[in-house]
Amino acid sequence: MGTHLRTNHPRSWTEQQFSILLDMSEGPLDETQVLACPICPNELYLSRLLPHLADHMEEISLFVLPSVFNGDEDDGSRAIQAARTADKTGMGSATSDVSLAFSAPDAKERPPEYQQILKEFADSTPADSLSKAITWRSDLKNYSWKPMTLSSHTKRVWSVCFAPHGRLLASCSEDQTVRLWDPTTGYPLHTLKGHTETVRSVVFSPDGRLLASGSYDNTIRLWYPTTGNPLHTLKGHTETVRSVAFSPDGRLLASGSGDNTIRLWDPKTSNPLHTFKGHTETVCLVVFSPDGRLLASGSYDNTIRLWDPTTGNPLYTLKGHTETVCSVAFSPDGRLLASGSYDNTIRLWDPTTGNPLHTFKGHTEIVYSVAFSPDGRLLASGSGDNTIRLWDPTTGSVLQTINEHSDEVNSIAFSPDGGLLASGSDDCTVQLHLVQVE
C-alpha cells in the first residue's frame, strides 16, 4: 500500500499519515472479521478495509476527486490528472478548476467539527486511528454534501438506472445516446450510439450482463454494458418506445409504446412473444413486480393496469389519477405500488387487489418518476418542479427535499445498497446524491 500511495498520490500525504496507514495495514489482522466502512455503505474484511480507508482519505479529507466532467470519456483522466498535480493548501484544497465530489464549497464553509475530526485522525496513534475513523459516519452524517454532477449529455436526460452490482450507472438522453458511468468516481466509461432519435428509457438485466434501451426511433436495442457493444435491435412497435423493463429472472423484456401497446420479448433471441392491448393512449412506463407475477403499466389514459405477464390477461385497472400516469414502481416486498402523475400527486396502491391506499401531495408540478429504496423504507420522487422528495411511504411525510437541479427531474434511481440516489434532468445532467435520511 505504501508503494501505491507514494506512486499515485505523492502530494496527498504527510509522513505521519503514511506511517499511520502503513502501521494499520501491516499489523496482525483477523481475515474473518467484516467491518462496515465508516464512509460508504461497503462492508469489507478488515485487511481490505484499511487500504479502502486510505482511498477515502484522498476522496474526503483531501478533496481532490473531481465530480463534474464536461465531455466524453477522456475527461475523467484529464480531470483526475489535473487534481493530482494541483498545488494544495490547508487541508488539501486543490487549485484546479474541477468541481469536487461530495465536498464543501470551500474550506471556510467546513464546520469546525469537520476539521477537528480530520485533525484527530491525522494525529492519532496507529492503535486508535481505526476506532476514530469508525466515528466519521455518525459525526459527518448531518453535513450537507454537494451532489456529484455528471455532465457529458448535451440534451435532457430522460432515464437513469444502476446495474444490479452497483458498479455501473446508465443514463439516456434526447441527444440519442446512452452513457455508462462509474458511480463511485463519476468517470464516463462508454457512450453507446446507434439510436437515431431520443433515447427515452434504459434498464439493466437482473444479472447485469445486458442493457436495454428504448427510443423514439420505435426500436429497442440490447447492449453489452461491459464493452458498450450492440447485441440486438428489436423492432415491432409502430410508435415511440417509452419504457423497457426486464423480468426479475431476466427471461422477459417488456416495452411500453406510443402505439398504446405493451410487448414482451425474449432478450436472448430478440423474438417477440406477446402483445398486450388495453390502454387507449400512450404507455409511458412498464415494470415487473419483484416476484415477476405482475406487470404494471402507466398511461396517458390516466390509468394503471396490472397484467399477468405469462398470459397477457388484464387483472386490474387502477383509476384515481386525473391526468397522465408517467411512473410506477413496486416496493421491494411487492406489497405496494406507487405511481406518479401529471396531476402532481403520488398514489399508493395495493397491487394484490388494485385498491387505492394513500395520496401524497407536495410537488407543485408533474411527478415524472418514483422509486422505492432497496429496504422499502423510503419512496423517492422526481418532479417538474426541479426537486426530488424523499417520503416515508407509511405516513406520507416528506423526510427530505433535494433542490440541486436547475430544471425538471425526469428520472430517479437508488443504488442497490441504498446509499446513493441518481437523478436525470432537463438541465442535461445526471446527479448522484448521498442518501442521508435516518
C-alpha positions as CSV (number, residue, x, y, z in Angstrom):
1,M,0.0,0.0,0.0
2,G,2.9,2.4,0.7
3,T,4.2,1.9,-2.8
4,H,0.7,2.7,-4.2
5,L,0.3,5.8,-2.1
6,R,3.8,7.2,-2.8
7,T,3.5,6.5,-6.5
8,N,-0.1,7.6,-7.2
9,H,-0.7,10.2,-4.5
10,P,2.7,11.6,-3.8
11,R,1.5,15.0,-2.7
12,S,-1.6,13.9,-0.8
13,W,0.0,12.5,2.3
14,T,2.2,13.7,5.2
15,E,4.8,11.3,6.5
16,Q,2.7,10.9,9.7
17,Q,-0.3,9.8,7.6
18,F,1.9,7.4,5.7
19,S,3.1,5.9,9.0
20,I,-0.4,5.6,10.5
21,L,-1.9,3.9,7.4
22,L,1.1,1.6,6.9
23,D,1.0,0.5,10.5
24,M,-2.7,-0.1,10.3
25,S,-2.4,-2.2,7.1
26,E,0.7,-4.2,8.1
27,G,-0.4,-5.1,11.7
28,P,-1.8,-8.5,12.7
29,L,-5.3,-8.8,11.1
30,D,-8.2,-11.2,11.5
31,E,-9.2,-12.1,7.9
32,T,-12.6,-13.3,9.1
33,Q,-13.7,-10.0,10.7
34,V,-16.0,-8.0,8.5
35,L,-16.5,-4.3,9.3
36,A,-18.6,-1.6,7.8
37,C,-16.7,1.2,6.1
38,P,-17.4,4.4,8.1
39,I,-17.5,6.5,5.0
40,C,-19.5,4.5,2.4
41,P,-22.0,1.6,2.6
42,N,-19.4,-1.1,1.8
43,E,-18.6,-3.9,4.2
44,L,-15.2,-5.5,3.9
45,Y,-12.8,-7.9,5.5
46,L,-10.5,-5.9,7.9
47,S,-7.5,-6.4,5.7
48,R,-9.3,-4.8,2.8
49,L,-10.9,-2.1,4.9
50,L,-7.6,-0.4,5.7
51,P,-6.5,0.3,2.1
52,H,-10.1,1.1,1.3
53,L,-10.0,3.8,4.1
54,A,-6.8,5.1,2.6
55,D,-8.6,5.8,-0.7
56,H,-11.3,7.7,1.3
57,M,-8.6,9.8,2.9
58,E,-7.9,11.3,-0.6
59,E,-11.6,11.5,-1.6
60,I,-12.9,13.1,1.6
61,S,-10.1,14.5,3.7
62,L,-8.1,16.0,0.8
63,F,-10.9,16.9,-1.5
64,V,-9.2,16.1,-4.8
65,L,-11.6,13.7,-6.6
66,P,-13.4,15.6,-9.4
67,S,-17.1,15.3,-9.6
68,V,-18.0,17.3,-12.7
69,F,-17.0,16.1,-16.1
70,N,-17.9,18.1,-19.2
71,G,-17.3,16.0,-22.3
72,D,-16.5,12.4,-23.2
73,E,-14.5,9.5,-21.8
74,D,-11.1,11.3,-21.8
75,D,-12.4,14.0,-19.4
76,G,-12.2,11.7,-16.4
77,S,-8.5,11.0,-16.9
78,R,-7.7,14.7,-17.6
79,A,-9.6,15.8,-14.6
80,I,-8.0,13.4,-12.1
81,Q,-4.6,14.2,-13.5
82,A,-5.3,17.9,-13.0
83,A,-6.4,17.3,-9.5
84,R,-3.3,15.1,-8.7
85,T,-0.9,17.7,-10.0
86,A,-2.6,20.7,-8.5
87,D,-1.0,22.5,-5.6
88,K,-2.8,22.1,-2.3
89,T,-3.2,24.4,0.7
90,G,-4.5,23.9,4.2
91,M,-6.4,20.6,4.4
92,G,-5.6,19.9,0.7
93,S,-7.9,22.2,-1.3
94,A,-6.9,21.8,-4.9
95,T,-6.3,24.8,-7.1
96,S,-7.7,23.2,-10.2
97,D,-11.0,24.2,-11.9
98,V,-12.5,20.8,-11.3
99,S,-15.6,20.6,-9.0
100,L,-15.1,18.3,-6.1
101,A,-17.1,15.2,-5.2
102,F,-19.3,15.3,-2.1
103,S,-17.3,18.2,-0.7
104,A,-17.9,21.6,0.9
105,P,-17.9,24.6,-1.5
106,D,-14.7,25.9,0.0
107,A,-12.6,25.5,3.1
108,K,-14.1,28.3,5.1
109,E,-17.5,26.7,4.9
110,R,-16.4,23.5,6.5
111,P,-17.7,23.3,10.1
112,P,-15.1,23.3,12.9
113,E,-16.2,19.8,13.9
114,Y,-15.3,18.5,10.5
115,Q,-11.8,19.8,10.5
116,Q,-11.4,18.6,14.1
117,I,-12.3,15.0,13.0
118,L,-9.7,15.1,10.2
119,K,-7.1,16.5,12.6
120,E,-7.8,13.8,15.2
121,F,-7.4,11.1,12.5
122,A,-4.1,12.6,11.3
123,D,-2.8,13.0,14.9
124,S,-3.9,9.5,16.1
125,T,-1.6,6.7,17.0
126,P,-1.9,3.6,14.9
127,A,-3.7,1.9,17.8
128,D,-6.7,4.2,17.8
129,S,-6.8,5.6,14.3
130,L,-9.2,2.9,13.1
131,S,-11.6,3.4,16.0
132,K,-11.6,7.2,15.3
133,A,-12.3,6.6,11.7
134,I,-15.3,4.5,12.6
135,T,-16.9,7.6,14.2
136,W,-16.7,9.5,10.9
137,R,-20.1,8.3,9.6
138,S,-22.0,9.4,12.7
139,D,-20.1,12.6,13.1
140,L,-20.4,13.7,9.5
141,K,-23.8,12.3,8.6
142,N,-25.5,15.6,9.1
143,Y,-23.1,17.5,6.9
144,S,-24.6,18.9,3.7
145,W,-22.7,17.2,0.9
146,K,-22.8,18.5,-2.6
147,P,-24.0,16.0,-5.2
148,M,-21.7,14.6,-7.8
149,T,-22.7,16.0,-11.2
150,L,-22.1,14.1,-14.5
151,S,-22.3,16.5,-17.4
152,S,-21.5,14.7,-20.6
153,H,-25.0,14.7,-22.1
154,T,-25.8,17.6,-24.5
155,K,-29.6,17.4,-24.1
156,R,-32.1,16.5,-21.5
157,V,-31.6,13.2,-19.6
158,W,-34.6,11.0,-19.6
159,S,-33.7,8.0,-17.6
160,V,-31.1,6.7,-15.2
161,C,-30.5,3.2,-13.9
162,F,-27.9,1.4,-11.7
163,A,-26.6,-2.1,-12.5
164,P,-27.6,-4.7,-10.0
165,H,-24.0,-5.0,-8.7
166,G,-23.8,-1.2,-8.3
167,R,-20.6,-0.7,-10.2
168,L,-22.2,0.9,-13.3
169,L,-24.7,3.7,-13.8
170,A,-26.5,4.1,-17.1
171,S,-28.2,7.2,-18.4
172,C,-30.0,8.0,-21.7
173,S,-30.9,11.3,-23.4
174,E,-32.5,13.3,-26.0
175,D,-29.0,13.5,-27.5
176,Q,-29.7,10.0,-28.9
177,T,-27.0,8.3,-26.7
178,V,-26.8,6.0,-23.7
179,R,-23.9,6.7,-21.4
180,L,-22.3,4.4,-18.9
181,W,-20.6,5.8,-15.8
182,D,-18.6,4.6,-12.8
183,P,-20.9,5.8,-9.9
184,T,-18.1,5.7,-7.3
185,T,-16.0,8.3,-9.2
186,G,-18.3,9.8,-11.8
187,Y,-15.9,8.8,-14.6
188,P,-17.6,8.3,-18.0
189,L,-16.9,4.8,-19.3
190,H,-18.8,4.3,-22.6
191,T,-21.0,6.2,-25.0
192,L,-23.4,3.9,-26.7
193,K,-24.5,5.2,-30.1
194,G,-27.0,3.6,-32.6
195,H,-30.4,5.1,-31.9
196,T,-31.5,7.7,-34.4
197,E,-33.9,9.6,-32.1
198,T,-34.3,10.4,-28.4
199,V,-33.4,7.5,-26.1
200,R,-36.2,7.5,-23.5
201,S,-35.6,4.5,-21.3
202,V,-32.7,2.4,-20.1
203,V,-32.5,-0.7,-17.9
204,F,-30.0,-3.4,-16.9
205,S,-30.9,-7.1,-16.9
206,P,-31.0,-8.7,-13.4
207,D,-27.6,-10.3,-13.8
208,G,-26.1,-7.0,-15.2
209,R,-24.9,-8.7,-18.4
210,L,-27.3,-6.8,-20.7
211,L,-28.5,-3.3,-21.1
212,A,-31.7,-2.4,-22.9
213,S,-32.7,1.0,-24.3
214,G,-36.0,2.2,-25.8
215,S,-36.1,5.1,-28.2
216,Y,-38.3,7.4,-30.2
217,D,-37.0,5.7,-33.3
218,N,-39.5,2.9,-32.4
219,T,-36.8,0.4,-31.6
220,I,-35.3,-1.3,-28.6
221,R,-31.6,-2.0,-28.5
222,L,-29.7,-4.5,-26.4
223,W,-26.1,-3.8,-25.5
224,Y,-23.2,-5.4,-23.6
225,P,-22.6,-2.9,-20.8
226,T,-19.0,-4.0,-20.1
227,T,-17.9,-3.1,-23.6
228,G,-20.6,-0.9,-24.9
229,N,-21.0,-3.1,-27.9
230,P,-24.5,-3.6,-29.5
231,L,-26.2,-7.0,-29.5
232,H,-29.7,-6.9,-31.0
233,T,-32.2,-4.4,-32.3
234,L,-35.8,-5.3,-31.5
235,K,-38.4,-4.0,-34.0
236,G,-42.2,-4.3,-33.8
237,H,-43.6,-1.1,-32.2
238,T,-45.1,1.3,-34.7
239,E,-44.6,4.4,-32.4
240,T,-42.0,5.6,-29.9
241,V,-40.8,3.2,-27.2
242,R,-41.2,5.0,-23.9
243,S,-40.2,2.3,-21.4
244,V,-38.3,-1.0,-21.1
245,A,-38.2,-3.4,-18.2
246,F,-36.6,-6.9,-17.5
247,S,-38.5,-9.5,-15.6
248,P,-36.7,-10.5,-12.3
249,D,-35.4,-13.8,-13.8
250,G,-34.2,-12.0,-16.9
251,R,-36.2,-14.2,-19.3
252,L,-38.6,-11.5,-20.5
253,L,-38.2,-7.9,-21.6
254,A,-41.3,-5.7,-21.6
255,S,-41.7,-2.5,-23.6
256,G,-44.4,0.2,-23.5
257,S,-45.0,2.4,-26.5
258,G,-46.8,5.3,-28.1
259,D,-48.7,2.8,-30.1
260,N,-50.7,2.1,-26.9
261,T,-49.4,-1.5,-26.6
262,I,-47.1,-3.4,-24.3
263,R,-44.8,-6.0,-26.0
264,L,-42.9,-8.9,-24.4
265,W,-39.7,-10.1,-26.0
266,D,-37.2,-12.9,-25.5
267,P,-34.0,-11.0,-24.8
268,K,-31.8,-13.9,-25.7
269,T,-33.2,-14.3,-29.2
270,S,-34.8,-10.9,-29.7
271,N,-38.0,-12.6,-30.7
272,P,-41.4,-11.0,-29.9
273,L,-43.6,-13.1,-27.6
274,H,-46.8,-11.3,-26.8
275,T,-48.6,-8.0,-27.4
276,F,-50.8,-6.7,-24.6
277,K,-53.6,-4.3,-25.6
278,G,-56.0,-2.4,-23.3
279,H,-54.6,1.1,-22.8
280,T,-56.3,3.7,-25.0
281,E,-53.3,6.1,-25.1
282,T,-49.5,6.0,-24.9
283,V,-48.0,3.5,-22.5
284,C,-45.5,5.6,-20.5
285,L,-43.9,3.1,-18.2
286,V,-43.8,-0.7,-17.6
287,V,-42.4,-2.5,-14.6
288,F,-42.4,-6.1,-13.2
289,S,-43.3,-6.9,-9.6
290,P,-40.3,-8.3,-7.6
291,D,-41.7,-11.9,-7.9
292,G,-42.4,-11.5,-11.6
293,R,-46.0,-12.4,-11.3
294,L,-47.4,-9.0,-12.2
295,L,-46.6,-6.4,-14.9
296,A,-47.7,-2.8,-14.2
297,S,-48.2,-0.1,-16.8
298,G,-49.0,3.6,-16.6
299,S,-50.5,5.5,-19.5
300,Y,-51.7,8.8,-20.9
301,D,-55.2,7.4,-20.4
302,N,-54.8,8.3,-16.7
303,T,-54.9,4.6,-15.6
304,I,-52.6,2.0,-14.3
305,R,-53.1,-1.6,-15.5
306,L,-51.9,-4.8,-13.9
307,W,-51.3,-7.7,-16.1
308,D,-50.4,-11.4,-15.9
309,P,-47.2,-11.5,-17.9
310,T,-47.5,-15.2,-18.6
311,T,-50.9,-14.9,-20.3
312,G,-51.3,-11.2,-21.1
313,N,-54.6,-11.2,-19.3
314,P,-55.5,-7.9,-17.6
315,L,-56.1,-8.2,-13.9
316,Y,-57.0,-4.8,-12.6
317,T,-57.4,-1.2,-13.9
318,L,-56.4,1.3,-11.2
319,K,-58.2,4.6,-11.5
320,G,-57.7,7.7,-9.4
321,H,-55.2,10.0,-11.1
322,T,-56.8,12.8,-13.1
323,E,-54.0,13.1,-15.6
324,T,-51.3,11.0,-17.3
325,V,-49.6,8.3,-15.2
326,C,-46.0,8.6,-16.1
327,S,-44.3,6.5,-13.5
328,V,-45.0,3.3,-11.5
329,A,-42.8,1.4,-9.0
330,F,-43.3,-1.7,-6.8
331,S,-41.9,-1.8,-3.3
332,P,-39.2,-4.4,-2.7
333,D,-41.6,-6.8,-1.0
334,G,-44.2,-6.3,-3.7
335,R,-46.9,-5.2,-1.3
336,L,-47.1,-1.6,-2.5
337,L,-47.3,0.0,-5.9
338,A,-46.5,3.7,-6.2
339,S,-47.5,5.9,-9.1
340,G,-46.6,9.4,-10.2
341,S,-48.7,11.6,-12.4
342,Y,-49.2,14.8,-14.4
343,D,-51.7,15.7,-11.7
344,N,-48.7,16.5,-9.4
345,T,-49.6,13.7,-6.9
346,I,-48.2,10.3,-5.9
347,R,-50.6,7.5,-5.2
348,L,-50.0,4.2,-3.3
349,W,-52.0,1.1,-4.2
350,D,-52.4,-2.5,-3.1
351,P,-51.3,-4.4,-6.2
352,T,-52.9,-7.6,-5.0
353,T,-56.4,-6.0,-5.0
354,G,-56.0,-2.9,-7.0
355,N,-57.3,-0.8,-4.1
356,P,-56.0,2.7,-3.5
357,L,-54.3,3.3,-0.2
358,H,-52.8,6.9,0.1
359,T,-52.3,10.0,-1.9
360,F,-49.2,12.1,-1.3
361,K,-49.2,15.8,-2.2
362,G,-46.4,18.2,-2.1
363,H,-44.9,18.6,-5.5
364,T,-46.1,21.6,-7.5
365,E,-45.6,20.2,-10.9
366,I,-45.7,16.8,-12.7
367,V,-44.3,13.8,-10.8
368,Y,-42.2,12.2,-13.5
369,S,-40.5,9.4,-11.6
370,V,-41.0,7.4,-8.4
371,A,-38.7,4.8,-6.8
372,F,-38.6,2.8,-3.6
373,S,-35.3,2.4,-1.7
374,P,-33.9,-1.2,-1.6
375,D,-35.1,-1.6,2.0
376,G,-38.5,-0.2,1.2
377,R,-38.3,2.5,3.9
378,L,-38.1,5.4,1.5
379,L,-40.0,6.5,-1.5
380,A,-38.3,9.0,-3.8
381,S,-40.0,11.2,-6.4
382,G,-38.6,13.4,-9.1
383,S,-40.7,16.3,-10.4
384,G,-41.2,19.1,-12.9
385,D,-40.8,21.5,-10.0
386,N,-37.0,20.7,-10.2
387,T,-37.0,18.9,-6.9
388,I,-36.5,15.4,-5.5
389,R,-38.5,14.4,-2.5
390,L,-37.9,11.6,-0.1
391,W,-41.1,10.3,1.6
392,D,-41.9,7.9,4.4
393,P,-44.3,5.6,2.5
394,T,-46.1,4.5,5.7
395,T,-47.0,8.1,6.7
396,G,-46.7,10.2,3.6
397,S,-44.5,12.7,5.4
398,V,-41.7,14.4,3.5
399,L,-38.3,13.5,5.0
400,Q,-36.1,15.4,2.7
401,T,-36.3,17.8,-0.3
402,I,-33.4,17.9,-2.7
403,N,-33.2,21.0,-4.7
404,E,-30.0,20.8,-6.8
405,H,-31.2,20.5,-10.4
406,S,-31.9,23.7,-12.3
407,D,-34.6,22.1,-14.4
408,E,-37.2,19.3,-14.4
409,V,-36.2,16.0,-12.8
410,N,-37.2,13.2,-15.2
411,S,-35.8,10.1,-13.6
412,I,-34.5,8.8,-10.2
413,A,-33.0,5.5,-9.1
414,F,-31.5,4.2,-5.9
415,S,-28.2,2.3,-5.9
416,P,-28.5,-1.3,-4.9
417,D,-27.2,-0.6,-1.4
418,G,-29.5,2.4,-1.0
419,G,-26.6,4.8,-0.3
420,L,-26.9,6.8,-3.4
421,L,-29.8,8.3,-5.4
422,A,-29.2,9.1,-9.1
423,S,-31.3,11.6,-11.0
424,G,-31.5,12.7,-14.6
425,S,-32.8,16.2,-15.6
426,D,-33.8,18.6,-18.3
427,D,-30.7,20.5,-17.3
428,C,-28.7,17.9,-19.2
429,T,-27.0,16.4,-16.2
430,V,-27.0,13.3,-14.1
431,Q,-26.5,13.8,-10.4
432,L,-25.6,11.4,-7.6
433,H,-26.9,12.3,-4.2
434,L,-25.9,10.8,-0.8
435,V,-29.0,9.5,0.9
436,Q,-28.8,11.0,4.4
437,V,-32.2,10.1,5.9
438,E,-32.2,8.1,9.1
